[in-house]
């Protein structure tokens, strides 16, 4: 894979030569603002789930629909984000995405019941589905591969301020203000993002972009929607086994139909042929399984801290803050680790350690001292951040810029699907182990959560097997590992 930039391909950008220095200087900050908005929103909502459930008069596990509806919306609409960026331009699509996300945030703050909140979260997801993927595509087309890891770290460090202040801010807000306020804090950042889009977002577009694959969009969207709905209702026993099995089979049928369609369509919505690229396939499929285990943690940990251990929301938020601090610290040394050991070694070892870290929360109970919980949270944040950095940069290692939109759409779709399914999977496990007991009783809630943590940890450890298919040299063009080896000789 040669080191390339957007100017090497017939993808039009107004004033490419003149804009390089200006856009390369400020574009990472713009993408960081979008990531900040999404991460702040997610971490605030997770911490506020117990308070929101009490205010709305529903069981805490029932509010997983508020989380899964957002990530499901991302998974459904991300596949067309690459096509929209190519067809209408990255600047216009990114501005529309920030606007939709902000409107969805306002609608969430005005919601009066769970169905209205779920619909508003779907609108938020529609904006987020275009916001972050399009920003990543602009970065990939603006910088050479050798700079991609450095730029990614530069972008993510400011974005991690969202998870850093989110849990504590969410806890403080629901402690002192109405829970609706947690959604309204996105609005100032949305306004700032729109101002930055007009000044610093390059307008990459492909004048030869094919028509939208409407058939593929319907088949994939319906299949993913049905599958997510089945995961949501399975643990709550709303339907008997027969209808659940029927819906599962129908979802599988739609997804299989999309796979058949994608192999025959001239320009499919998701170009699954990219999965023939080994590094891309391993990063996407391995990352999907790994994120299933991680996806449930932001939902289950607040339940453990607040319902199980009896801490107020603001203190439970503080317990999750070390994760964000560790994630920021990892970004400083993550590049050095990948340069020294390579993607294969890092992903295999880190995935196993990550599974152990997830399982360790099975030993946290009402008598566990705080000085034990905080280091556990720090380790989990460090390992999670290293895992995501390694997988996300490996995605583009052997994909050329012409396929960057499609590769980003597939990778982002798989990522959001796994996180959405991870929340549903974690809630399903907790509900399964709880059985029919009262979810507000700490003595019965804690053992069920412990079993869920052990199960998710074991799944994460097993997912390390997927990374054995990597070669020692894979990802060297991203981490610059090969360059250093040559120089050492």
MIMI-781018 format. One record per residue: residue in one letter; x, y, z of N, C-alpha, C in turn. Coordinates in steps of 0.001 Angstrom, whole numbers, plus 500000, padded with zeros to 6 digits. Layout:
N
AXYZXYZXYZ...
***
This chain:
489
X500849498796500000500000500000500000500875501241500000X500763502047499007501598503243498941501015504344499808X501884505257500223501433506395501015500764507377500081X499498507669500333498733508453499372497943509526500055X497455510448499283496582511508499760495454511676498787X494512512519499144493317512671498333493619513242496962X494666514016496826494952514655495552495339513668494471X495684512412494883496092511407493916494913510806493170X493686511068493595492516510412493033491540511456492505X490697511069491563489757512026490965488573512308491873X488862512706493103487819513103494047487951514605494213X486958515331493801487074516783493688487004517455495049X487863518433495220487838519284496401488217520687495960X487387521649496242487616523004495765488893523577496364X489817523937495509491045524563495978491917523650496799X492145522411496355492875521438497158494258521939497553X495010522472496607496373522897496921496390524019497937X495439524953497788495426526100498688494917525745500068X494067524710500150493407524442501420494197523495502306X495252522871501777495915521805502513496365522250503902X497145523316503967497683523747505253496577524204506202X495635524965505674494560525498506518493685524386507074X493238523494506195492329522443506636493042521402507481X494281521072507158494994520103507964495260520626509369X495328521924509513495559522497510839494322522453511714X493147522727511126491934522863511939490952521704511812X491070520902510754490138519790510575490143518815511752X491305518429512303491265517530513458490481518089514635X490546519390514840489781519994515932488276519904515659X487895520086514414486480519998514061485951518584514298X486697517575513861486273516199514095486260515896515592X487211516462516324487253516258517773486015516830518453X485532517983517975484313518562518553483116517639518341X483027517038517155481914516124516891481995514895517772X483202514352517937483368513209518829483067513587520272X483457514804520658483177515273522014481681515287522272X480909515803521324479458515860521489478870514463521679X479275513523520835478721512178520908479134511476522199X480412511588522571480888510909523772480312511519525035X480180512835525067479573513481526221478134513031526378X477394512997525289475999512591525338475853511162525841X476686510258525328476569508841525697476885508620527171X477959509248527663478360509000529048477422509664530040X476858510803529688475898511448530578474636510604530703X474149510094529574472919509301529588473102508023530389X474256507354530232474490506107530954474395506307532459X475008507372532952475001507633534390473617507987534889X472800508589534048471495509072534470470386508032534360X470686506824533871469646505814533644468827505530534894X469435505248536067468601504982537250467676506135537618X468175507377537533467341508536537851466220508701536833X466523508508535564465506508622534522464432507552534683X464839506338535052463852505269535225462898505586536358X463416506169537449462547506544538563461600507664538170X462102508640537407461255509765537007460170509343536030X460492508391535149459525507945534147458685506777534620X459010506215535791458211505133536354458348503812535637X459561503481535180459799502213534482461011501535535117X461149500196534981462335499504535507463596499973534800X464747499981535509465988500469534890466365499727533617X466222498395533599466616497640532414465743497971531210X464543498485531447463670498838530328464193500037529554X465043500829530185465577502016529524466728501687528579X467079500413528453468125500091527487467693500456526076X466367500554525837465887500976524518466331502400524205X466494503236525232466958504607525025468396504601524515X469190503636524976470572503533524528470677502801523197X469972501674523080470093500869521860469450501557520663X468404502364520880467770503046519751468737504020519099X469586504652519881470570505585519340471636504842518530X472222503802519140473271503076518444472715502282517268X471456501816517388470835501130516254470635502094515091X470200503318515401470028504325514363471357504602513661X472431504615514427473749504770513827474043503622512865X473771502401513322474083501230512498473279501211511207X472025501688511248471164501660510067471561502734509060X471906503914509558472141505044508652473605505285508307X474534504730509076475948504904508739476280504368507349X475685503232506918476042502707505591475857503694504447X474922504625504565474725505578503473475503506871503683X476231506977504816476970508209505078478101508396504072X478785507294503720479858507408502734479337507839501382X478207507258500962477618507648499673477182509102499701X476582509542500806476136510927500900477316511893500838X478425511518501490479607512386501443480150512483500028X480197511356499312480683511378497929479736512157497018X478435512008497252477435512606496353477235514092496613X477131514482497879476781515871498214477946516671498786X479042516018499106480206516730499638480300516619501146X481516516491501641481714516302503078481245517513503892X481407518716503349481029519904504123479523519991504335X478752519795503278477294519901503390476729518786504282X477224517564504100476709516442504880477078516590506357X478299517027506618478723517196508005477902518277508703X477627519369508004476806520431508592475395519934508883X474806519156507957473470518595508184473485517635509364X474569516877509516474666515921510614474688516626511962X475495517674512081475564518423513345474208519047513670X473519519548512646472199520151512850471193519121513355X471148517947512723470212516899513146470512516419514560X471784516265514876472162515824516220471701516836517263X471853518111516963471445519151517907469928519191518065X469193519052516948467727519031517027467256517814517816X467906516659517586467565515465518345467825515638519828X468899516314520186469201516581521595468115517433522230X467667518463521499466594519314522008465307518514522191X465001517637521226463797516811521334463880515858522516X465060515304522800465223514440523969464929515206525255X465420516434525309465184517235526501463730517594526705X462926517580525649461507517915525750460617516670525856X461193515473525851460411514235525870459700514058527212X458489513494527138457675513312528347457461511842528677X457889510927527807457757509502528088458831508738527323X458892507437527575459940506620526966459807506540525447X458618506294524870458527506248523403458995507539522732X458616508693523280459052509955522698460566510113522823X461120509657523934462558509732524135463296508830523150X462743507652522894463358506729521950463361507314520540X462244507911520128462172508522518799463175509667518673X463311510450519729464264511561519707465700511050519635X465962509939520307467302509359520251467612508825518846X466580508323518170466780507868516793467172509043515907X466548510204516130466905511399515364468344511816515673X468722511730516940470117511987517292471049511038516557X470662509758516526471487508762515852471631509034514374X470577509545513754470649509888512335471717510945512094X471788511935512974472843512943512856474216512371513137X474317511572514210475600510970514545476089510007513488X475145509353512770475520508398511734476299509064510615X476031510323510355476749511034509301477916511853509852X477857512227511120478814513171511663480218512564511798X480370511554512622481697510998512857482271510273511648X481514509408510933482104508742509753482563509713508682X481770510750508408482164511713507385483403512478507827X483480512794509116484681513445509625485917512586509458X485768511278509706486906510369509529487315510268508063X486335510234507168486648510177505739487431511420505322X487021512582505818487742513812505495489184513750506001X489391513163507177490748513022507699491579512085506831X490994510940506464491733509957505662492140510550504324X491275511375503729491574511960502429492467513188502528X492612513729503727493412514950503891494842514666504324X495086513473504906496409513178505441496945511873504841X498253511761504652498846510494504197498749509427505277X498850508144504875498712507043505828499746507115506951X500945507553506645501995507605507659501673508592508778X500770509547508518500366510519509533499041510159510195X498389509077509736497026508794510179496965508470511663X497897507663512166497877507315513583498097508542514451X499047509400514042499313510628514803498093511532514821X497449511704513671496284512577513591495115511993514382X494937510672514309493857510032515053494022510260516541X495244510111517040495494510355518462495226511822518811X495633512703517923495432514131518138493947514471518221X493157513782517407491720514017517392491050513454518635X491451512260519030490731511560520086491021512132521466X492210512683521666492522513212522998491545514316523416X491296515347522588490270516321522982488883515687523098X488593514733522214487270514103522241487047513326523528X488124512814524149487983512031525368487648512894526578X487678514212526407487225515077527500485750514815527782X484993514421526735483582514096526930483383512987527937X483996511798527746483886510749528754484501511134530091X485498512023530082486129512426531328485169513188532218X484454514161531633483551514977532446482113514468532393X481817513562531444480442513112531268479830512426532473X480461511350533018479836510661534151479609511568535349X480633512360535708480476513254536859479453514342536564X479520514928535355478565515972534996477142515437534981X476973514234534412475644513634534401475117513389535793X475988512891536672475561512662538047475185513953538758X475982515015538541475679516297539171474386516889538617X474184516767537311472981517344536704471723516692537256X471690515342537260470475514666537737470323514809539241X471397515167539938471305515389541383470744516765541717X471031517762540858470631519131541151469600519694540176X469501519118538980468597519654537972467724518540537408X466676518879536649465878517846535979466735517043535012X466428515752534864467230514871534020467257515328532562X466246516091532145466200516553530756467387517453530405X467980518067531422469097518982531192470292518273530568X470416516964530798471592516257530296471673516276528774X470534516420528107470538516463526640470765517876526110X470412518855526893470495520242526423471927520773526397X472850520117527118474228520611527137474904520423525781X474300519610524893474883519430523563474711520661522672X473712521491522958473365522567522039474482523586521825X475168524066522871476259525022522609477361524423521741X477656523139521941478706522507521145478249522317519700X476956522090519520476428521997518168476578523299517415X476293524411518083476457525729517459477918525984517112X478818525626518037480250525791517771480680524935516590X480157523701516522480513522813515429480082523348514085X478882523926514003478400524494512746479273525661512291X479716526467513222480599527583512878481926527069512318X482462525994512917483730525439512467483588524751511101X482418524145510842482203523484509552482320524484508411X481724525643508580481724526653507514483135527133507202X484030527086508180485362527655507997486438526609507693X486313525415508242487457524496508229487174523100507680X485959522798507220485695521473506668485938521464505170X486876520643504663487068520541503210485857519897502554X485632520212501297484422519737500620484792518679499585X485205517508500068485515516403499161484214515821498611X484223515514497328483079514848496709483540514102495474X482753513108495089483065512289493927481990512534492872X482372513181491787481394513495490734480879512251490023X481572511131490203481152509879489577480477508935490573X479973509477491671479314508644492681478095507944492068X477934506639492301476803505904491723475505506265492431X474350505867491877473069506111492554472995505354493879X472149505822494769471970505169496063471365503784495878X471902502814496581471402501443496553470188501345497483X469024501733496974467814501767497812467393500363498263X467510499390497362467140498024497731468015497510498867X469306497735498754470219497315499806469951498022501118X469627499306501052469341500059502266468121499497502996X467081499153502262465872498600502871466151497222503464X466816496352502706467091495003503183467955495027504438X469026495810504409469933495856505549469278496527506757X468592497652506519467971498375507619466902497570508323X466046496898507557464993496086508162465593494909508922X466607494268508348467232493135509022467872493518510334X468630494602510339469285495048511567468255495530512590X467218496236512120466179496708513033465459495556513725X465096494534512974464418493378513561465322492645514549X466580492480514184467500491769515067467699492518516379X467823493826516310467976494627517523466717494561518384X465543494582517754464290494488518502464187493149519225X464604492087518573464571490770519205465471490746520437X466675491321520314467581491362521460467000492187522600X466262493236522265465687494085523302464575493376524062X463690492667523369462520492078524022462809490706524602X463925490076524191464173488695524604464289488566526116X465037489499526729465240489403528164464062489873528997X463035490461528371461908490980529133460666490118529007X460757489031528221459669488054528132458357488684527669X458440489661526762457213490256526244456522489324525257X457292488505524558456745487575523579457165486156523937X456378485195523500456725483794523732457846483374522791X458332482164522977459486481691522210459192481632520711X457953481271520338457619481149518928457774482437518149X457099483531518550457264484804517836458704485321517839X459416485117518951460812485567519001461648484820517974X461456483495517899462193482702516911461817483120515491X460539483423515278460107483854513960460724485173513554X460774486142514480461390487432514183462887487289513929X463535486414514708464969486180514501465228485605513110X464415484628512726464573484031511399464311485053510295X463314485919510501463008486946509506464158487933509372X464750488326510525465906489229510476467064488588509721X467315487308510008468391486604509309468115486511507807X466853486354507457466478486274506046466759487590505324X466398488706505949466653490014505338468156490262505187X468944489918506215470383490138506137471030489227505097X470560487989505017471067487089503984470698487596502588X469478488142502475469062488709501183469945489884500804X470351490687501812471257491788501479472612491256501020X473111490207501691474373489624501269474311489126499831X473211488488499462473022488019498087472958489205497123X472231490250497539472088491447496704473429492161496531X474209492257497607475465493007497550476465492363496604X476429491041496477477362490355495583477012490566494114X475778490969493828475336491097492445475133492540491989X474969493447492957474728494846492603476013495496492093X475862496392491142477030497091490598477637498047491615X476791498692492409477260499643493417476458499433494697X476758498379495479475990498104496703476220499166497769X475268499273498677475368500253499755476608499993500606X476810498748500995478018498322501698478762497353500786X479933497737500350480691496916499418481413495816500194X480726494706500396481258493620501207482503492999500601X482764493272499323483983492750498696485240493270499382X485132494407500093486286494932500818486736493988501921X485842493109502373486215492151503411487226491125502914X487484491104501608488536490235501081489917490743501474X490017492012501819491282492558502307491486492040503724X492519491270503936492668490528505197492721491435506422X493520492487506384493622493363507548492294494049507844X491596494448506788490297495085506972489303494095507570X489305492856507063488373491831507555488623491517509026X489872491340509397490185491006510786489828492161511714X490130493382511295489826494547512140488324494700512348X487540494485511292486094494663511395485438493527512179X485723492281511787485072491142512430485587490927513849X486906491042514036487448490916515384486956492021516300X486900493236515756486398494348516548484937494199516921X484154493596516033482729493389516307482547492512517542X483248491394517594483089490476518723483626491101520003X484765491784519910485352492402521095484416493446521695X483788494241520828482918495305521327481613494770521911X481236493538521591480049492953522221480222492889523733X481410492490524165481665492432525598481775493811526226X482459494718525524482650496061526073481371496894526043X480498496619525056479337497484524855478386497532526031X478304496458526813477364496442527931477868497120529184X479171497370529267479738497919530505479220499315530860X479159500260529912478645501588530293477205501564530790X476450500521530441475070500400530907475000499688532258X475828498658532448475731497839533661476482498434534850X477606499124534598478374499668535721477594500691536542X476865501655535919476053502553536751475004501813537584X474454500721537056473494499934537836474182499294539037X475403498801538829476147498209539947476446499242541022X476894500423540588477292501437541558476098502056542285X475013502317541556473886503038542152472871502107542813X472395501111542076471390500211542645472037499157543539X473129498560543043473768497506543808474492497996545040X475274499088544901476111499552545996475555500770546710X474497501376546147473805502450546842474448503811546766X475357504053545826475990505357545708475087506313544936X475140507607545247474373508584544460474936508691543048X474147509306542163474521509357540750475842510076540524X476079511194541242477291511956541003478529511166541424X478417510383542507479560509593542950479800508403542013X478712507811541521478856506739540545479551507254539294X479261508499538914479941509103537780481425509267538013X481798509610539238483214509755539561483953508426539443X483276507327539770483912506017539670484285505671538228X483574506248537270483842505947535861484812506944535232X485126508026535943486030509040535409487437508514535147X488008507642536010489358507127535713489464506433534358X488364505884533844488411505258532519488811506276531464X488209507459531531488517508496530541489926509048530730X490365509204531985491730509683532233492746508702531665X492513507408531906493425506389531382493406506362529862X492223506555529270492111506561527813492922507702527212X492885508858527851493680509987527372495169509709527510X495553509107528635496955508773528826497453507751527826X496604506792527479496985505763526522497286506368525166X496535507408524778496743508015523473498152508594523343X498763508912524478500106509467524438501129508386524117X500904507156524617501891506091524429501411505007523463X500147505090523003499613504048522119500404503910520838X500824505034520260501590504985519013502915504274519236X503568504541520384504838503899520672504668502390520854X503573501971521482503336500541521667503136499838520329X502338500453519445502105499844518139503371499854517292X504177500901517402505426500970516649506422499934517157X506395499703518453507363498757519038506947497307518840X505670496988519038505248495586519044504405495191517827X503810496145517126502986495835515970501538495557516341X500645495679515352499216495512515602498875494096516058X499494493086515463499140491709515796499415491400517270X500613491683517717500996491394519106500153492182520092X499958493461519799499191494317520705497744493843520805X497112493529519670495707493141519688495482491802520392X496357490846520173496187489544520832496325489682522338X497413490291522783497658490407524218496639491317524899X496333492445524251495436493409524886494015492884524994X493562492085524020492205491550524071492047490601525255X493056489771525497493009488864526653492980489661527957X493853490656528058493886491482529268492568492233529455X491975492657528361490707493369528426489610492469528975X489578491201528534488600490262529062488770490026530549X490019489950531001490296489790532434489821491019533208X490043492198532640489611493435533301488092493492533429X487375493080532386485913493045532461485443492076533548X486046490906533591485639489898534571485937490331535999X486950491187536176487337491578537537486239492325538273X485302492944537533484218493665538202483214492712538847X483363491410538604482525490428539284482885490323540767X483995490925541153484419490870542554484136492175543297X483449493092542652483087494365543279481720494227543933X481655494506545232480400494411545968480241495571546930X479281495456547815478972496563548734480105496842549709X480953495866549974482050496065550926483370496390550244X483369496472548918484615496764548197485026498214548427X486247498466548908486673499856549147486844500629547848X486659501921547940486753502778546764488148502730546158X489171502604546998490535502613546481490837501376545629X489972500379545679490112499229544781489363499444543465X488224500134543538487397500332542337488073501277541354X488670502346541853489250503355540966490386502799540100X491337502019540642492363501435539760491784500470538730X490748499711539115490106498809538156489511499594537001X488869500714537307488300501567536271489393502151535382X490519502517535981491635503072535219492193502049534232X492395500823534698492930499760533835491971499467532691X490667499404533000489674499148531958489703500237530891X489822501487531299489881502586530348491124502543529484X492255502192530068493514502129529310493448501029528260X493024499840528668492979498709527741491930498921526654X490782499491527005489738499743526010490216500730524960X490875501793525397491349502814524461492420502253523535X493329501444524065494360500834523234493741499882522209X492707499163522633492027498235521726491376498985520564X490649500048520880489953500802519845490936501483518888X492011502052519431493011502701518585493634501696517625X493970500526518128494604499507517289493668499037516186X492411498770516521491468498265515521491087499348514523X490855500563514994490390501624514102491450502038513093X492728502012513480493782502384512541494099501240511582X493944499998512025494192498863511148493184498798510001X491990499332510223490938499310509198491428499910507886X492179501016507942492573501737506730493971501372506241X494601500385506859495989500081506534496182499734505060X495321498900504492495485498430503117494325498831502215X493607499879502585492490500391501787492916501714501165X492768501845499838493181503097499210492116504172499414X492481505402499107491607506539499387490304506480498596X490357505847497436489150505756496614488071504943497326X488498503997498174487564503142498898487382503598500347X487918504772500691487890505198502088486464505366502610X485573505924501794484192506120502237483515504793502522X483676503829501598483059502527501786483655501793502984X484972501836503113485620501173504237485186501788505561X485114503121505598484667503783506812483230503452507148X482377503351506135480972503023506375480826501614506945X481533500659506352481447499277506839481992499168508258X483158499765508501483770499684509825482911500374510879X482397501554510564481573502279511531480249501566511777X479668500974510719478428500225510883478639499033511802X479700498272511555479994497122512409480258497554513840X480950498677514007481248499170515349479974499530516102X479081500269515456477863500687516135476906499510516349X476866498581515414476045497389515610476520496616516830X477834496452516962478365495683518084478111496394519406X478229497726519421477953498465520655476474498405521017X475609498524520007474169498419520247473809497028520746X474323496015520054474055494649520483474712494372521838X475847495050522112476514494867523396475659495347524553X475008496510524397474098496995525441472945496019525625X472347495603524500471238494655524585471694493318525162X472894492875524780473424491611525271473698491673526769X474298492791527214474558492955528637473273492998529449X472277493747528960470994493813529648470295492456529628X470422491741528504469826490409528399470446489464529421X471767489498529547472435488644530522471990488975531936X471959490284532255471549490688533599470115490259533887X469217490460532913467829490057533101467702488536533223X468508487822532464468482486347532512468909485850533889X469989486424534416470481485998535719469596486510536860X468916487650536631467999488162537647466745487304537762X466285486782536628465042486022536651463862486950536903X463028486605537853461845487411538134461946488244539389X463160488464539919463310489189541174463193490686540944X462994491415542023462875492867541974464240493472541665X464310494268540594465574494851540167466083495926541124X465261496394542022465674497432542962466288496856544233X466308495541544395466859494903545582468335494617545346X469199495297546097470638495217545857471171493806546053X470699493102547079471215491766547391470978490783546254X469966491020545442469681490139544318470232490683543001X470405491994542916470918492607541692472409492361541523X473181492483542602474637492367542512475084491003541981X474578489865542504475022488572541937474715488426540449X473573488933539995473226488851538580474198489670537734X474546490861538200475499491688537469476881491037537447X477270490403538564478563489718538605478642488627537535X477591487848537403477578486786536393477629487373534976X476973488514534788477007489163533473478425489630533145X479145490184534128480518490623533907481426489448533537X481267488326534225482079487152533927481813486636532519X480551486631532127480199486153530790480779487053529712X480656488372529882481188489303528884482710489252528830X483349489043529983484801488914529998485278487681529251X484564486554529447484934485320528750484768485474527231X483697486150526809483480486374525384484599487223524791X485041488235525529486111489099525043487420488333524902X487730487484525862488955486686525776488910485775524556X487765485153524295487637484285523123487828485059521819X487436486332521809487554487122520579489002487370520194X489953487150521108491368487340520779491827486354519706X491107485240519555491484484246518552491412484819517140X490530485791516905490391486346515559491646487095515121X492416487631516058493584488437515708494817487585515430X494728486281515619495850485410515268496038485332513757X495041485732512985495142485683511529495973486844510970X496333487778511812497177488887511367498628488435511206X499374489152510381500804488933510233501564489977511028X502797489668511341503594490580512163503771491943511505X503741491983510178503973493240509453502692494023509187X501535493459509484500280494149509197500170495444509996X499788496510509312499618497806509956500885498617510092X502018498103509579503273498847509721503254500183508997X502493500259507888502429501523507162501639502578507925X500837502151508897500096503088509737500911503492510967X501543502519511586502307502791512811503738503225512529X504184503156511238505561503471510845506562502484511435X506093501308511796506975500301512396508017499822511397X507609499608510128508555499131509120509672500141508886X509325501430508906510326502472508682511399502433509735X510988502224510978511967502202512073512869500987511983X512299499850511555513114498648511428514211498847510389X513833499453509226514811499698508169515910500622508666X515512501682509379516497502634509867517465501985510874X516918501031511652517768500387512656518867499546512012X518586499041510793519581498247510100520703499128509540
***
